[in-house]
Each structure stands twice: as structure tokens, then as C-alpha cells.
Amino acid sequence: MSGPRPRPGIMDISPYVGGRAKLEGESNPIRLASNENPFGASPKAMEAFRQAASHLNRYPDGGSTALTQAIARQFAFDPQQIVCGNGSDELIGNLVRAYAGPGDEVLYSAHGFLMYPIAARSVGALPVAAPETNLTTDIAALLAHVSDRTRLVFIANPNNPTGSFLKRADLLRLREALPEQILLVIDAAYAEYVAEEDYEDGAWLVSRFDNVVMTRTFSKIYGLAALRLGWAYCSAPVADVLHRLRMPFNVNLPAQAAGVAALEDQDHVIRARQHNTVCLKRFREGVCALGLEAPKSVGNFQLVQFPSQETHNAAAAYSYLSYKGIITRGMSGYGLPESLRISIGREEDMETVLQALTSFLRD
Ligand SMILES: Cc1ncc(COP(=O)(O)O)c(C=O)c1O
């Protein structure tokens, strides 16, 4: 075939398929496919968004200065070490663009977030998946898969979709064992939901190592997924690299304004976390009482494993729940075809899911 051809690797990408938002014939489905905050954004963030509408003729501040400073204040970080992005997806992509290229390897954990292999392939690098143990990132397995071509290692902590997490000591062990030219990226998209004391979002490691990046998002607990807003905390040299690669106005004006206001409303965050803690526990107990396997999760979602027989497997459960107006997420793309991932929604929604699962298993 003649004509333009994409670079090697591009046609190997399996395009990212987001969670469904609609169900045919259902005007108001229960949406539990994308780990969104079921209560929406803070009213303060929504007001800031509305006010930003008066300035839509103006370009945004390319450096997201006010937002960067607000994040720095909130977390007591140096603003020089913060870079805002069009979702943390943009930052993941730019880190890979910056540090990997054709022939290089990008290492991640087998059931890790799908953007890591996509970003790797987009630059012609090879994504390398290390096996997990008990649906948890296995440090020894990761280290065994490091080669002299490895450029980046991605860890989602907690991991989506398994909901498992690594302790600070494990992350430290990993960083210390990795060659120093390898960049370790800790993707802490769900950090705000985690209550476990020995959990580490990555910030502590960034403060000690120049070759660690922590990424965060406003898409989950802050309820701003539609605005595409994330940020990275990293050493000043890595921040400099990310600033060179980002689009000049990568974060739009309403997103910056809403992000600043959202940070000011920590009560909204606390309420969402408290709701999640209670509802996640109750939901998992309910699922296990039905005889299904549900590994402990510290995120705002629960992986549910279904039996293998065709009438009651994950695909059948997905269809049945859809028929009941509930959208969940199939996990074949994550190498877990026997599982569904179900986000934690409102209390009444989770009750509806449990009732639907009860009748699904009974029928
Ligand atoms: C582990 C993980 N990292 C990153 C993201 C992307 O977040 P954002 O909306 O900030 O691009 C997601 C979204 O689902 C995620 O689960």
C-alpha cells in the first residue's frame, strides 16, 4: 500500500475504550463504569466554572499558575515541582514521550491501567507487563522484568482495576532496586480514597528521589472528570521536561478555575471519602455474601469475580445488569475476563446492584 504510514507501534495500539455512559431504552441508567464521584463536583467548583463562562474569548494562563499555586499550598509542595495536565492521561503520555522511544521498554504491572501500554506503543516503545501475585503488584516480578532497555516503570497506587495497593516500604524497596536512570511513575489517581496508614501516594518518594513522579487527578474524588484536569509532582528537572512537551494552553480556563475552587472545598472531598468507605465495605460484604469473590479494594470501585459457567459468567452478569439499567465495566482489556469492575455510587444504587446480582445468581 502506498501513501502515508503511521510510525511502527501506532497500529498495534488497542484504542482505549471508556466506560459506557448510555444504555439503549434507559433514560437514566446507574453509571458505575468509570469510577466517577456519584455526587458530582463541589458547588464551589461549579460556580467557578459558571463564572469562567464570561471569559471564554480569552486564552487560559498557559502555565496554570493560580492552580499550581493552589495545589502547592494544599499539599505544602514547591510550585516549581508541579505541572498541570489535561487529565493525568496527558501527563502519562508526555512522560513516556519524554523518556522512551523506539526500542525502549515501559514496564508496568499486568493488571495496571491501560494508558501505560497505549502511551508506550504511541512512541514505538514496547510495553512490558510483569505478572501480579494475588491481583497485587509484585515488586520482585517487576524487578525481574527490568532490562537495559527499560526507561519507565508505572505503578498505579492504588491500582485500577484491582483496588490493591503497595505500602511505602515496598515502593521504597522498588525505587532503591531500580537503576537510577529509570523513571518511576506512581499514579495516585485514587489516593484520596485510601485510609490505610501504610499507604504511600508517592509524594514522600518524590521529596527524596529526583527520578520519581507522582501523578494525581481531579477526575475522581473531586468530581471534575469532564474538565480533564490532572497534575504531576516531580523533581524540577522533570517538571522542566514536562513543560517543554505540553501544549501551550493544555489546561483550559474553566478547568483551571474549577480546580482552584475544588481544592478550597475539602469538606466535599471528606464527605465523598466517608461515603465511599462505608459504601465500599457494605457492597463488598454484600457481594461476598452472594458467594462471589471480591478482592479487598481501597479505591472507589470493586472488582467482582464471576463463575466460569456461561450462564453466570462476567459477560452474562454484565448483560443482566445492563438489562436492569446498571452500567458496569467488563475487564477483558485488563486481562481479567472473569471479572467486572463496579464503581461505588450512591447508597441506593449499590443496593440496586446487590439486588440485581442476587436475582442474576438465582435465575
Ligand atoms: C489509575 C488511573 N490513572 C489515571 C487515570 C486517568 O485520569 P484522568 O482523568 O486524570 O486522565 C485513571 C482514570 O480512570 C486511572 O484509573
The ligand as a Tripos MOL2 file, in Angstrom:
@<TRIPOS>MOLECULE
LIG
   16    16     1     0     0
SMALL
NO_CHARGES

@<TRIPOS>ATOM
      1 C1         -5.1130    4.6260   37.5670 C.3       1 LIG1
      2 C2         -5.6030    5.7530   36.7050 C.ar      1 LIG1
      3 N1         -4.7400    6.6800   36.3060 N.ar      1 LIG1
      4 C3         -5.1110    7.7130   35.5410 C.ar      1 LIG1
      5 C4         -6.4260    7.8520   35.1200 C.ar      1 LIG1
      6 C5         -6.7680    8.9590   34.1930 C.3       1 LIG1
      7 O1         -7.2550   10.0340   34.8850 O.3       1 LIG1
      8 P1         -7.5240   11.4260   34.1880 P.3       1 LIG1
      9 O2         -8.9990   11.5600   34.1090 O.co2     1 LIG1
     10 O3         -6.8840   12.4100   35.1280 O.co2     1 LIG1
     11 O4         -6.8680   11.4410   32.8520 O.co2     1 LIG1
     12 C6         -7.3800    6.9090   35.5010 C.ar      1 LIG1
     13 C7         -8.7510    7.0110   35.0300 C.2       1 LIG1
     14 O5         -9.5640    6.1510   35.1320 O.2       1 LIG1
     15 C8         -6.9520    5.8270   36.3140 C.ar      1 LIG1
     16 O6         -7.8120    4.8730   36.6960 O.3       1 LIG1
@<TRIPOS>BOND
     1     1     2 1
     2     2     3 ar
     3     2    15 ar
     4     3     4 ar
     5     4     5 ar
     6     5     6 1
     7     5    12 ar
     8     6     7 1
     9     7     8 1
    10     8     9 2
    11     8    10 1
    12     8    11 1
    13    12    13 1
    14    12    15 ar
    15    13    14 2
    16    15    16 1
@<TRIPOS>SUBSTRUCTURE
     1 LIG1         1 GROUP 0 **** ****
